[in-house]
Amino acid sequence: MQPLERELLKIRGKIVELYRMSDNTYKAFAFEHFDTDDEVCGVGESDNRESAVKLALQDLYVEKNTR
């Protein structure tokens, strides 16, 4: 799987890096503060663009609250 497209989005005050992969799935990475050394990242993957973003934001919330 290779990334074909990349988007940076700002959703609910979070930065989401969204990739469309060569197999037509989406992989999203959610950050509260982009490009910092101690950043917590949420990851989501889905066939649907919106679902990948939603999963990444949910994962970010879980990661932040378990550290």
All heavy atoms as TSV, in Angstrom:
chain	resi	resn	atom	element	x	y	z
A	1	MET	N	N	0.835	-1.192	0.000
A	1	MET	CA	C	0.000	0.000	0.000
A	1	MET	C	C	0.874	1.247	0.000
A	1	MET	O	O	1.657	1.452	0.910
A	1	MET	CB	C	-0.870	0.040	1.257
A	1	MET	CG	C	-2.117	-0.745	1.183
A	1	MET	SD	S	-3.193	-0.451	2.607
A	1	MET	CE	C	-2.108	-0.694	3.978
A	2	GLN	N	N	0.700	2.053	-0.973
A	2	GLN	CA	C	1.415	3.322	-1.083
A	2	GLN	C	C	0.412	4.470	-0.996
A	2	GLN	O	O	-0.703	4.361	-1.523
A	2	GLN	CB	C	2.148	3.407	-2.425
A	2	GLN	CG	C	3.244	2.388	-2.596
A	2	GLN	CD	C	4.382	2.644	-1.641
A	2	GLN	OE1	O	4.721	3.780	-1.340
A	2	GLN	NE2	N	4.968	1.576	-1.135
A	3	PRO	N	N	0.779	5.565	-0.349
A	3	PRO	CA	C	-0.133	6.718	-0.303
A	3	PRO	C	C	-0.199	7.401	-1.673
A	3	PRO	O	O	0.815	7.592	-2.330
A	3	PRO	CB	C	0.490	7.639	0.742
A	3	PRO	CG	C	1.870	7.153	0.968
A	3	PRO	CD	C	1.952	5.753	0.479
A	4	LEU	N	N	-1.425	7.725	-2.083
A	4	LEU	CA	C	-1.627	8.415	-3.358
A	4	LEU	C	C	-1.901	9.900	-3.158
A	4	LEU	O	O	-1.475	10.723	-3.964
A	4	LEU	CB	C	-2.796	7.785	-4.119
A	4	LEU	CG	C	-2.648	6.330	-4.516
A	4	LEU	CD1	C	-3.922	5.849	-5.205
A	4	LEU	CD2	C	-1.459	6.137	-5.424
A	5	GLU	N	N	-2.624	10.230	-2.093
A	5	GLU	CA	C	-2.961	11.620	-1.798
A	5	GLU	C	C	-2.778	11.876	-0.309
A	5	GLU	O	O	-2.952	10.973	0.505
A	5	GLU	CB	C	-4.425	11.909	-2.149
A	5	GLU	CG	C	-4.737	11.875	-3.610
A	5	GLU	CD	C	-6.216	12.141	-3.868
A	5	GLU	OE1	O	-6.910	12.688	-2.983
A	5	GLU	OE2	O	-6.669	11.775	-4.950
A	6	ARG	N	N	-2.472	13.130	0.032
A	6	ARG	CA	C	-2.320	13.521	1.430
A	6	ARG	C	C	-3.057	14.828	1.652
A	6	ARG	O	O	-2.955	15.742	0.838
A	6	ARG	CB	C	-0.852	13.712	1.767
A	6	ARG	CG	C	-0.602	14.223	3.168
A	6	ARG	CD	C	0.895	14.402	3.395
A	6	ARG	NE	N	1.175	14.922	4.701
A	6	ARG	CZ	C	1.632	16.144	4.944
A	6	ARG	NH1	N	1.870	16.971	3.950
A	6	ARG	NH2	N	1.858	16.529	6.177
A	7	GLU	N	N	-3.806	14.906	2.745
A	7	GLU	CA	C	-4.519	16.128	3.114
A	7	GLU	C	C	-4.234	16.439	4.571
A	7	GLU	O	O	-4.128	15.534	5.397
A	7	GLU	CB	C	-6.026	15.946	2.988
A	7	GLU	CG	C	-6.560	15.825	1.595
A	7	GLU	CD	C	-8.067	15.690	1.617
A	7	GLU	OE1	O	-8.746	16.673	1.982
A	7	GLU	OE2	O	-8.549	14.598	1.301
A	8	LEU	N	N	-4.126	17.716	4.887
A	8	LEU	CA	C	-4.070	18.164	6.277
A	8	LEU	C	C	-5.374	18.882	6.569
A	8	LEU	O	O	-5.763	19.801	5.850
A	8	LEU	CB	C	-2.891	19.115	6.506
A	8	LEU	CG	C	-1.532	18.477	6.675
A	8	LEU	CD1	C	-0.460	19.552	6.823
A	8	LEU	CD2	C	-1.499	17.554	7.869
A	9	LEU	N	N	-6.054	18.454	7.616
A	9	LEU	CA	C	-7.345	19.022	7.978
A	9	LEU	C	C	-7.296	19.511	9.418
A	9	LEU	O	O	-6.543	18.974	10.235
A	9	LEU	CB	C	-8.436	17.952	7.869
A	9	LEU	CG	C	-8.492	17.140	6.574
A	9	LEU	CD1	C	-9.392	15.938	6.749
A	9	LEU	CD2	C	-8.978	18.017	5.448
A	10	LYS	N	N	-8.094	20.515	9.728
A	10	LYS	CA	C	-8.251	20.949	11.112
A	10	LYS	C	C	-9.705	20.674	11.494
A	10	LYS	O	O	-10.628	21.260	10.939
A	10	LYS	CB	C	-7.919	22.426	11.276
A	10	LYS	CG	C	-7.868	22.838	12.717
A	10	LYS	CD	C	-7.173	24.157	12.902
A	10	LYS	CE	C	-6.980	24.381	14.389
A	10	LYS	NZ	N	-6.183	25.572	14.636
A	11	ILE	N	N	-9.878	19.750	12.450
A	11	ILE	CA	C	-11.213	19.324	12.859
A	11	ILE	C	C	-11.285	19.395	14.378
A	11	ILE	O	O	-10.488	18.754	15.068
A	11	ILE	CB	C	-11.512	17.890	12.371
A	11	ILE	CG1	C	-11.417	17.829	10.846
A	11	ILE	CG2	C	-12.873	17.426	12.860
A	11	ILE	CD1	C	-11.499	16.448	10.265
A	12	ARG	N	N	-12.241	20.158	14.891
A	12	ARG	CA	C	-12.441	20.312	16.336
A	12	ARG	C	C	-11.155	20.696	17.058
A	12	ARG	O	O	-10.847	20.190	18.128
A	12	ARG	CB	C	-13.021	19.046	16.942
A	12	ARG	CG	C	-14.473	18.831	16.558
A	12	ARG	CD	C	-15.050	17.666	17.298
A	12	ARG	NE	N	-15.292	16.616	16.335
A	12	ARG	CZ	C	-15.256	15.329	16.595
A	12	ARG	NH1	N	-14.998	14.906	17.785
A	12	ARG	NH2	N	-15.507	14.467	15.647
A	13	GLY	N	N	-10.356	21.566	16.455
A	13	GLY	CA	C	-9.123	22.030	17.072
A	13	GLY	C	C	-7.966	21.050	16.984
A	13	GLY	O	O	-6.898	21.291	17.534
A	14	LYS	N	N	-8.154	19.946	16.296
A	14	LYS	CA	C	-7.109	18.930	16.136
A	14	LYS	C	C	-6.638	18.931	14.685
A	14	LYS	O	O	-7.386	19.269	13.771
A	14	LYS	CB	C	-7.637	17.527	16.472
A	14	LYS	CG	C	-8.387	17.402	17.774
A	14	LYS	CD	C	-7.514	17.617	18.966
A	14	LYS	CE	C	-8.232	17.321	20.258
A	14	LYS	NZ	N	-8.829	18.456	20.900
A	15	ILE	N	N	-5.390	18.550	14.489
A	15	ILE	CA	C	-4.843	18.409	13.142
A	15	ILE	C	C	-4.979	16.948	12.724
A	15	ILE	O	O	-4.583	16.047	13.456
A	15	ILE	CB	C	-3.355	18.818	13.087
A	15	ILE	CG1	C	-3.164	20.251	13.574
A	15	ILE	CG2	C	-2.785	18.616	11.692
A	15	ILE	CD1	C	-3.819	21.297	12.713
A	16	VAL	N	N	-5.543	16.730	11.541
A	16	VAL	CA	C	-5.696	15.365	11.019
A	16	VAL	C	C	-4.938	15.281	9.698
A	16	VAL	O	O	-5.159	16.080	8.787
A	16	VAL	CB	C	-7.187	14.997	10.809
A	16	VAL	CG1	C	-7.311	13.616	10.186
A	16	VAL	CG2	C	-7.949	15.077	12.117
A	17	GLU	N	N	-4.035	14.325	9.629
A	17	GLU	CA	C	-3.290	14.041	8.411
A	17	GLU	C	C	-3.971	12.834	7.771
A	17	GLU	O	O	-4.005	11.754	8.359
A	17	GLU	CB	C	-1.844	13.737	8.795
A	17	GLU	CG	C	-0.889	13.714	7.661
A	17	GLU	CD	C	0.550	13.596	8.146
A	17	GLU	OE1	O	0.786	13.247	9.331
A	17	GLU	OE2	O	1.430	13.830	7.333
A	18	LEU	N	N	-4.547	13.016	6.597
A	18	LEU	CA	C	-5.343	11.977	5.953
A	18	LEU	C	C	-4.670	11.532	4.660
A	18	LEU	O	O	-4.299	12.354	3.824
A	18	LEU	CB	C	-6.746	12.508	5.651
A	18	LEU	CG	C	-7.714	11.565	4.959
A	18	LEU	CD1	C	-8.064	10.388	5.870
A	18	LEU	CD2	C	-8.974	12.300	4.546
A	19	TYR	N	N	-4.508	10.220	4.511
A	19	TYR	CA	C	-3.900	9.643	3.314
A	19	TYR	C	C	-4.909	8.751	2.606
A	19	TYR	O	O	-5.597	7.971	3.246
A	19	TYR	CB	C	-2.690	8.774	3.675
A	19	TYR	CG	C	-1.522	9.541	4.218
A	19	TYR	CD1	C	-1.378	9.752	5.587
A	19	TYR	CD2	C	-0.556	10.046	3.362
A	19	TYR	CE1	C	-0.297	10.453	6.092
A	19	TYR	CE2	C	0.531	10.745	3.856
A	19	TYR	CZ	C	0.656	10.946	5.216
A	19	TYR	OH	O	1.732	11.642	5.705
A	20	ARG	N	N	-4.966	8.877	1.274
A	20	ARG	CA	C	-5.703	7.896	0.470
A	20	ARG	C	C	-4.660	6.944	-0.066
A	20	ARG	O	O	-3.685	7.351	-0.706
A	20	ARG	CB	C	-6.468	8.550	-0.681
A	20	ARG	CG	C	-7.318	7.521	-1.449
A	20	ARG	CD	C	-8.252	8.171	-2.439
A	20	ARG	NE	N	-7.560	8.800	-3.539
A	20	ARG	CZ	C	-7.203	8.189	-4.672
A	20	ARG	NH1	N	-7.485	6.919	-4.854
A	20	ARG	NH2	N	-6.582	8.859	-5.614
A	21	MET	N	N	-4.845	5.669	0.223
A	21	MET	CA	C	-3.858	4.662	-0.119
A	21	MET	C	C	-4.146	4.059	-1.494
A	21	MET	O	O	-5.233	4.226	-2.039
A	21	MET	CB	C	-3.848	3.565	0.947
A	21	MET	CG	C	-3.670	4.087	2.367
A	21	MET	SD	S	-2.224	5.115	2.585
A	21	MET	CE	C	-1.000	3.855	2.802
A	22	SER	N	N	-3.161	3.333	-2.018
A	22	SER	CA	C	-3.279	2.754	-3.363
A	22	SER	C	C	-4.377	1.701	-3.470
A	22	SER	O	O	-4.873	1.425	-4.562
A	22	SER	CB	C	-1.941	2.151	-3.799
A	22	SER	OG	O	-1.527	1.161	-2.885
A	23	ASP	N	N	-4.800	1.129	-2.336
A	23	ASP	CA	C	-5.882	0.144	-2.371
A	23	ASP	C	C	-7.251	0.788	-2.086
A	23	ASP	O	O	-8.206	0.109	-1.739
A	23	ASP	CB	C	-5.607	-0.998	-1.397
A	23	ASP	CG	C	-5.533	-0.539	0.041
A	23	ASP	OD1	O	-5.548	0.684	0.289
A	23	ASP	OD2	O	-5.460	-1.405	0.931
A	24	ASN	N	N	-7.326	2.118	-2.242
A	24	ASN	CA	C	-8.550	2.910	-2.056
A	24	ASN	C	C	-9.103	2.859	-0.633
A	24	ASN	O	O	-10.304	2.956	-0.429
A	24	ASN	CB	C	-9.628	2.531	-3.066
A	24	ASN	CG	C	-9.301	3.062	-4.435
A	24	ASN	OD1	O	-8.750	4.154	-4.570
A	24	ASN	ND2	N	-9.608	2.296	-5.466
A	25	THR	N	N	-8.223	2.681	0.341
A	25	THR	CA	C	-8.606	2.841	1.740
A	25	THR	C	C	-8.025	4.160	2.222
A	25	THR	O	O	-7.219	4.791	1.531
A	25	THR	CB	C	-8.075	1.688	2.620
A	25	THR	OG1	O	-6.654	1.673	2.553
A	25	THR	CG2	C	-8.650	0.355	2.195
A	26	TYR	N	N	-8.442	4.582	3.396
A	26	TYR	CA	C	-7.965	5.830	3.975
A	26	TYR	C	C	-7.292	5.543	5.308
A	26	TYR	O	O	-7.747	4.702	6.084
A	26	TYR	CB	C	-9.137	6.791	4.199
A	26	TYR	CG	C	-9.725	7.287	2.914
A	26	TYR	CD1	C	-10.756	6.591	2.291
A	26	TYR	CD2	C	-9.251	8.438	2.300
A	26	TYR	CE1	C	-11.295	7.025	1.100
A	26	TYR	CE2	C	-9.779	8.882	1.106
A	26	TYR	CZ	C	-10.799	8.175	0.508
A	26	TYR	OH	O	-11.327	8.612	-0.674
A	27	LYS	N	N	-6.197	6.245	5.553
A	27	LYS	CA	C	-5.491	6.145	6.827
A	27	LYS	C	C	-5.359	7.563	7.362
A	27	LYS	O	O	-4.906	8.460	6.651
A	27	LYS	CB	C	-4.121	5.510	6.641
A	27	LYS	CG	C	-3.417	5.248	7.955
A	27	LYS	CD	C	-2.157	4.447	7.739
A	27	LYS	CE	C	-2.526	2.995	7.888
A	27	LYS	NZ	N	-1.365	2.116	8.034
A	28	ALA	N	N	-5.792	7.766	8.614
A	28	ALA	CA	C	-5.781	9.089	9.220
A	28	ALA	C	C	-4.964	9.071	10.503
A	28	ALA	O	O	-4.975	8.087	11.251
A	28	ALA	CB	C	-7.206	9.541	9.517
A	29	PHE	N	N	-4.261	10.168	10.742
A	29	PHE	CA	C	-3.480	10.361	11.950
A	29	PHE	C	C	-3.943	11.680	12.576
A	29	PHE	O	O	-3.911	12.712	11.915
A	29	PHE	CB	C	-1.986	10.444	11.632
A	29	PHE	CG	C	-1.460	9.207	10.960
A	29	PHE	CD1	C	-1.454	9.102	9.572
A	29	PHE	CD2	C	-0.988	8.147	11.706
A	29	PHE	CE1	C	-0.974	7.969	8.951
A	29	PHE	CE2	C	-0.510	7.001	11.085
A	29	PHE	CZ	C	-0.501	6.909	9.711
A	30	ALA	N	N	-4.381	11.635	13.818
A	30	ALA	CA	C	-4.888	12.820	14.505
A	30	ALA	C	C	-3.884	13.273	15.562
A	30	ALA	O	O	-3.346	12.453	16.318
A	30	ALA	CB	C	-6.237	12.526	15.150
A	31	PHE	N	N	-3.649	14.581	15.621
A	31	PHE	CA	C	-2.708	15.185	16.564
A	31	PHE	C	C	-3.363	16.385	17.225
A	31	PHE	O	O	-4.146	17.091	16.593
A	31	PHE	CB	C	-1.459	15.709	15.836
A	31	PHE	CG	C	-0.755	14.688	14.997
A	31	PHE	CD1	C	-1.082	14.524	13.665
A	31	PHE	CD2	C	0.237	13.905	15.541
A	31	PHE	CE1	C	-0.425	13.592	12.881
A	31	PHE	CE2	C	0.905	12.972	14.761
A	31	PHE	CZ	C	0.572	12.815	13.430
A	32	GLU	N	N	-2.996	16.626	18.479
A	32	GLU	CA	C	-3.447	17.851	19.127
A	32	GLU	C	C	-2.504	19.002	18.779
A	32	GLU	O	O	-2.930	20.109	18.511
A	32	GLU	CB	C	-3.531	17.666	20.634
A	32	GLU	CG	C	-4.298	18.791	21.289
A	32	GLU	CD	C	-4.796	18.388	22.650
A	32	GLU	OE1	O	-5.718	17.555	22.711
A	32	GLU	OE2	O	-4.260	18.906	23.622
A	33	HIS	N	N	-1.210	18.723	18.794
A	33	HIS	CA	C	-0.180	19.706	18.426
A	33	HIS	C	C	0.725	19.039	17.405
A	33	HIS	O	O	1.490	18.144	17.754
A	33	HIS	CB	C	0.632	20.136	19.643
A	33	HIS	CG	C	-0.213	20.652	20.757
A	33	HIS	ND1	N	-0.814	21.887	20.720
A	33	HIS	CD2	C	-0.584	20.096	21.926
A	33	HIS	CE1	C	-1.499	22.063	21.828
A	33	HIS	NE2	N	-1.387	20.982	22.568
A	34	PHE	N	N	0.647	19.471	16.166
A	34	PHE	CA	C	1.390	18.841	15.074
A	34	PHE	C	C	2.876	19.202	15.165
A	34	PHE	O	O	3.234	20.328	15.464
A	34	PHE	CB	C	0.796	19.333	13.742
A	34	PHE	CG	C	1.214	18.538	12.550
A	34	PHE	CD1	C	0.861	17.216	12.426
A	34	PHE	CD2	C	1.939	19.124	11.542
A	34	PHE	CE1	C	1.214	16.476	11.316
A	34	PHE	CE2	C	2.309	18.404	10.427
A	34	PHE	CZ	C	1.949	17.079	10.312
A	35	ASP	N	N	3.746	18.256	14.910
A	35	ASP	CA	C	5.201	18.445	14.848
A	35	ASP	C	C	5.843	18.816	16.176
A	35	ASP	O	O	6.711	19.680	16.228
A	35	ASP	CB	C	5.582	19.483	13.790
A	35	ASP	CG	C	5.493	18.934	12.387
A	35	ASP	OD1	O	5.506	17.705	12.229
A	35	ASP	OD2	O	5.417	19.737	11.456
A	36	THR	N	N	5.457	18.179	17.258
A	36	THR	CA	C	6.173	18.324	18.518
A	36	THR	C	C	6.736	16.959	18.907
A	36	THR	O	O	6.218	15.918	18.502
A	36	THR	CB	C	5.269	18.854	19.649
A	36	THR	OG1	O	4.181	17.955	19.837
A	36	THR	CG2	C	4.722	20.240	19.332
A	37	ASP	N	N	7.784	16.964	19.696
A	37	ASP	CA	C	8.471	15.717	20.039
A	37	ASP	C	C	7.649	14.779	20.907
A	37	ASP	O	O	7.735	13.566	20.780
A	37	ASP	CB	C	9.797	16.021	20.734
A	37	ASP	CG	C	10.799	16.642	19.786
A	37	ASP	OD1	O	10.671	16.436	18.563
A	37	ASP	OD2	O	11.709	17.334	20.274
A	38	ASP	N	N	6.851	15.333	21.817
A	38	ASP	CA	C	6.099	14.494	22.757
A	38	ASP	C	C	4.625	14.368	22.373
A	38	ASP	O	O	3.769	14.169	23.221
A	38	ASP	CB	C	6.237	15.044	24.171
A	38	ASP	CG	C	5.720	16.466	24.287
A	38	ASP	OD1	O	5.630	17.157	23.257
A	38	ASP	OD2	O	5.417	16.882	25.417
A	39	GLU	N	N	4.350	14.448	21.095
A	39	GLU	CA	C	2.965	14.432	20.625
A	39	GLU	C	C	2.338	13.047	20.743
A	39	GLU	O	O	2.990	12.034	20.489
A	39	GLU	CB	C	2.901	14.875	19.158
A	39	GLU	CG	C	1.511	14.903	18.585
A	39	GLU	CD	C	0.564	15.783	19.360
A	39	GLU	OE1	O	0.855	16.953	19.520
A	39	GLU	OE2	O	-0.459	15.261	19.837
A	40	VAL	N	N	1.084	13.039	21.136
A	40	VAL	CA	C	0.279	11.813	21.161
A	40	VAL	C	C	-0.477	11.755	19.835
A	40	VAL	O	O	-1.003	12.760	19.370
A	40	VAL	CB	C	-0.704	11.838	22.347
A	40	VAL	CG1	C	-1.579	10.608	22.349
A	40	VAL	CG2	C	0.055	11.966	23.646
A	41	CYS	N	N	-0.535	10.578	19.236
A	41	CYS	CA	C	-1.147	10.419	17.917
A	41	CYS	C	C	-2.262	9.386	17.976
A	41	CYS	O	O	-2.115	8.335	18.592
A	41	CYS	CB	C	-0.079	9.984	16.929
A	41	CYS	SG	S	-0.691	9.652	15.280
A	42	GLY	N	N	-3.383	9.693	17.320
A	42	GLY	CA	C	-4.456	8.737	17.142
A	42	GLY	C	C	-4.462	8.264	15.696
A	42	GLY	O	O	-4.209	9.047	14.789
A	43	VAL	N	N	-4.746	6.997	15.483
A	43	VAL	CA	C	-4.693	6.416	14.135
A	43	VAL	C	C	-6.032	5.784	13.804
A	43	VAL	O	O	-6.632	5.108	14.635
A	43	VAL	CB	C	-3.582	5.345	14.045
A	43	VAL	CG1	C	-3.530	4.736	12.660
A	43	VAL	CG2	C	-2.243	5.926	14.429
A	44	GLY	N	N	-6.499	6.016	12.579
A	44	GLY	CA	C	-7.720	5.388	12.104
A	44	GLY	C	C	-7.556	4.924	10.672
A	44	GLY	O	O	-6.885	5.572	9.885
A	45	GLU	N	N	-8.167	3.796	10.343
A	45	GLU	CA	C	-8.081	3.253	8.993
A	45	GLU	C	C	-9.441	2.704	8.605
A	45	GLU	O	O	-10.084	2.005	9.388
A	45	GLU	CB	C	-7.028	2.157	8.936
A	45	GLU	CG	C	-6.691	1.724	7.554
A	45	GLU	CD	C	-5.466	0.816	7.525
A	45	GLU	OE1	O	-4.849	0.587	8.564
A	45	GLU	OE2	O	-5.165	0.335	6.430
A	46	SER	N	N	-9.891	3.049	7.383
A	46	SER	CA	C	-11.207	2.610	6.940
A	46	SER	C	C	-11.310	2.736	5.417
A	46	SER	O	O	-10.504	3.415	4.780
A	46	SER	CB	C	-12.282	3.474	7.605
A	46	SER	OG	O	-13.568	3.110	7.144
A	47	ASP	N	N	-12.336	2.102	4.862
A	47	ASP	CA	C	-12.651	2.266	3.438
A	47	ASP	C	C	-13.327	3.604	3.186
A	47	ASP	O	O	-13.375	4.067	2.053
A	47	ASP	CB	C	-13.578	1.147	2.960
A	47	ASP	CG	C	-12.893	-0.204	2.967
A	47	ASP	OD1	O	-11.652	-0.249	2.911
A	47	ASP	OD2	O	-13.604	-1.216	3.023
A	48	ASN	N	N	-13.840	4.198	4.242
A	48	ASN	CA	C	-14.583	5.450	4.150
A	48	ASN	C	C	-13.746	6.580	4.746
A	48	ASN	O	O	-13.208	6.445	5.841
A	48	ASN	CB	C	-15.905	5.285	4.922
A	48	ASN	CG	C	-16.758	6.508	4.865
A	48	ASN	OD1	O	-16.416	7.534	5.429
A	48	ASN	ND2	N	-17.891	6.385	4.183
A	49	ARG	N	N	-13.659	7.701	4.031
A	49	ARG	CA	C	-12.847	8.848	4.455
A	49	ARG	C	C	-13.262	9.374	5.826
A	49	ARG	O	O	-12.439	9.568	6.712
A	49	ARG	CB	C	-12.992	9.937	3.383
A	49	ARG	CG	C	-12.219	11.182	3.607
A	49	ARG	CD	C	-12.494	12.146	2.435
A	49	ARG	NE	N	-11.612	13.275	2.466
A	49	ARG	CZ	C	-11.897	14.422	3.053
A	49	ARG	NH1	N	-13.045	14.582	3.663
A	49	ARG	NH2	N	-11.031	15.420	3.043
A	50	GLU	N	N	-14.549	9.613	6.011
A	50	GLU	CA	C	-15.055	10.173	7.264
A	50	GLU	C	C	-14.853	9.214	8.433
A	50	GLU	O	O	-14.566	9.634	9.550
A	50	GLU	CB	C	-16.533	10.553	7.135
A	50	GLU	CG	C	-16.793	11.750	6.231
A	50	GLU	CD	C	-16.768	11.399	4.745
A	50	GLU	OE1	O	-16.913	10.202	4.393
A	50	GLU	OE2	O	-16.567	12.319	3.937
A	51	SER	N	N	-15.016	7.930	8.182
A	51	SER	CA	C	-14.818	6.930	9.236
A	51	SER	C	C	-13.367	6.881	9.689
A	51	SER	O	O	-13.091	6.740	10.889
A	51	SER	CB	C	-15.249	5.548	8.763
A	51	SER	OG	O	-16.628	5.515	8.535
A	52	ALA	N	N	-12.431	6.993	8.768
A	52	ALA	CA	C	-11.014	6.986	9.125
A	52	ALA	C	C	-10.683	8.177	10.021
A	52	ALA	O	O	-9.975	8.039	11.023
A	52	ALA	CB	C	-10.148	7.007	7.868
A	53	VAL	N	N	-11.227	9.341	9.683
A	53	VAL	CA	C	-11.004	10.545	10.491
A	53	VAL	C	C	-11.625	10.375	11.876
A	53	VAL	O	O	-10.998	10.668	12.899
A	53	VAL	CB	C	-11.563	11.795	9.776
A	53	VAL	CG1	C	-11.547	12.999	10.702
A	53	VAL	CG2	C	-10.783	12.077	8.504
A	54	LYS	N	N	-12.851	9.889	11.922
A	54	LYS	CA	C	-13.543	9.693	13.195
A	54	LYS	C	C	-12.791	8.706	14.092
A	54	LYS	O	O	-12.619	8.944	15.294
A	54	LYS	CB	C	-14.965	9.191	12.938
A	54	LYS	CG	C	-15.794	9.009	14.177
A	54	LYS	CD	C	-17.199	8.554	13.820
A	54	LYS	CE	C	-18.019	8.297	15.071
A	54	LYS	NZ	N	-19.357	7.817	14.755
A	55	LEU	N	N	-12.311	7.608	13.517
A	55	LEU	CA	C	-11.556	6.613	14.284
A	55	LEU	C	C	-10.245	7.197	14.815
A	55	LEU	O	O	-9.846	6.917	15.945
A	55	LEU	CB	C	-11.282	5.380	13.432
A	55	LEU	CG	C	-12.496	4.512	13.119
A	55	LEU	CD1	C	-12.144	3.473	12.062
A	55	LEU	CD2	C	-13.014	3.846	14.381
A	56	ALA	N	N	-9.584	8.018	14.016
A	56	ALA	CA	C	-8.335	8.642	14.459
A	56	ALA	C	C	-8.583	9.600	15.618
A	56	ALA	O	O	-7.822	9.622	16.586
A	56	ALA	CB	C	-7.666	9.364	13.292
A	57	LEU	N	N	-9.652	10.385	15.540
A	57	LEU	CA	C	-9.980	11.308	16.629
A	57	LEU	C	C	-10.355	10.555	17.903
A	57	LEU	O	O	-9.953	10.939	19.006
A	57	LEU	CB	C	-11.104	12.255	16.209
A	57	LEU	CG	C	-10.720	13.288	15.148
A	57	LEU	CD1	C	-11.964	13.991	14.621
A	57	LEU	CD2	C	-9.715	14.286	15.702
A	58	GLN	N	N	-11.094	9.468	17.767
A	58	GLN	CA	C	-11.447	8.649	18.930
A	58	GLN	C	C	-10.194	8.016	19.548
A	58	GLN	O	O	-10.044	7.986	20.770
A	58	GLN	CB	C	-12.438	7.550	18.541
A	58	GLN	CG	C	-13.821	8.051	18.271
A	58	GLN	CD	C	-14.751	6.947	17.761
A	58	GLN	OE1	O	-14.310	5.890	17.347
A	58	GLN	NE2	N	-16.031	7.226	17.787
A	59	ASP	N	N	-9.304	7.532	18.705
A	59	ASP	CA	C	-8.078	6.919	19.191
A	59	ASP	C	C	-7.195	7.952	19.897
A	59	ASP	O	O	-6.577	7.654	20.925
A	59	ASP	CB	C	-7.319	6.264	18.041
A	59	ASP	CG	C	-6.153	5.409	18.511
A	59	ASP	OD1	O	-6.347	4.633	19.478
A	59	ASP	OD2	O	-5.070	5.512	17.924
A	60	LEU	N	N	-7.144	9.165	19.372
A	60	LEU	CA	C	-6.391	10.236	20.021
A	60	LEU	C	C	-6.928	10.503	21.419
A	60	LEU	O	O	-6.173	10.618	22.385
A	60	LEU	CB	C	-6.446	11.520	19.187
A	60	LEU	CG	C	-5.785	12.747	19.803
A	60	LEU	CD1	C	-4.295	12.523	20.025
A	60	LEU	CD2	C	-6.027	13.968	18.941
A	61	TYR	N	N	-8.237	10.564	21.554
A	61	TYR	CA	C	-8.866	10.779	22.856
A	61	TYR	C	C	-8.484	9.672	23.840
A	61	TYR	O	O	-8.122	9.925	24.986
A	61	TYR	CB	C	-10.378	10.869	22.681
A	61	TYR	CG	C	-11.120	11.039	23.986
A	61	TYR	CD1	C	-11.157	12.288	24.607
A	61	TYR	CD2	C	-11.753	9.969	24.605
A	61	TYR	CE1	C	-11.830	12.451	25.821
A	61	TYR	CE2	C	-12.413	10.125	25.806
A	61	TYR	CZ	C	-12.455	11.365	26.403
A	61	TYR	OH	O	-13.101	11.517	27.604
A	62	VAL	N	N	-8.532	8.427	23.382
A	62	VAL	CA	C	-8.186	7.284	24.238
A	62	VAL	C	C	-6.718	7.344	24.628
A	62	VAL	O	O	-6.356	7.157	25.792
A	62	VAL	CB	C	-8.515	5.953	23.523
A	62	VAL	CG1	C	-7.927	4.769	24.262
A	62	VAL	CG2	C	-10.017	5.801	23.362
A	63	GLU	N	N	-5.847	7.608	23.670
A	63	GLU	CA	C	-4.408	7.673	23.940
A	63	GLU	C	C	-4.071	8.766	24.944
A	63	GLU	O	O	-3.252	8.571	25.828
A	63	GLU	CB	C	-3.621	7.894	22.642
A	63	GLU	CG	C	-3.610	6.709	21.722
A	63	GLU	CD	C	-2.832	5.535	22.284
A	63	GLU	OE1	O	-1.802	5.746	22.961
A	63	GLU	OE2	O	-3.274	4.398	22.072
A	64	LYS	N	N	-4.706	9.923	24.798
A	64	LYS	CA	C	-4.448	11.037	25.720
A	64	LYS	C	C	-4.875	10.698	27.140
A	64	LYS	O	O	-4.232	11.096	28.094
A	64	LYS	CB	C	-5.202	12.286	25.265
A	64	LYS	CG	C	-4.544	13.034	24.153
A	64	LYS	CD	C	-5.328	14.233	23.695
A	64	LYS	CE	C	-5.963	14.978	24.845
A	64	LYS	NZ	N	-6.727	16.131	24.442
A	65	ASN	N	N	-5.964	9.969	27.288
A	65	ASN	CA	C	-6.499	9.676	28.599
A	65	ASN	C	C	-5.912	8.426	29.250
A	65	ASN	O	O	-6.241	8.104	30.386
A	65	ASN	CB	C	-8.021	9.565	28.533
A	65	ASN	CG	C	-8.638	10.913	28.287
A	65	ASN	OD1	O	-8.242	11.907	28.882
A	65	ASN	ND2	N	-9.595	10.975	27.380
A	66	THR	N	N	-5.032	7.710	28.535
A	66	THR	CA	C	-4.400	6.533	29.130
A	66	THR	C	C	-2.928	6.781	29.436
A	66	THR	O	O	-2.254	5.879	29.899
A	66	THR	CB	C	-4.532	5.309	28.213
A	66	THR	OG1	O	-3.969	5.602	26.930
A	66	THR	CG2	C	-5.975	4.886	28.061
A	67	ARG	N	N	-2.453	7.967	29.184
A	67	ARG	CA	C	-1.041	8.288	29.481
A	67	ARG	C	C	-0.928	9.009	30.774
A	67	ARG	O	O	-1.668	9.712	31.246
A	67	ARG	CB	C	-0.439	9.137	28.376
A	67	ARG	CG	C	-0.183	8.291	27.154
A	67	ARG	CD	C	0.669	9.023	26.193
A	67	ARG	NE	N	0.907	8.122	25.078
A	67	ARG	CZ	C	1.897	8.247	24.261
A	67	ARG	NH1	N	2.744	9.209	24.389
A	67	ARG	NH2	N	2.063	7.395	23.294
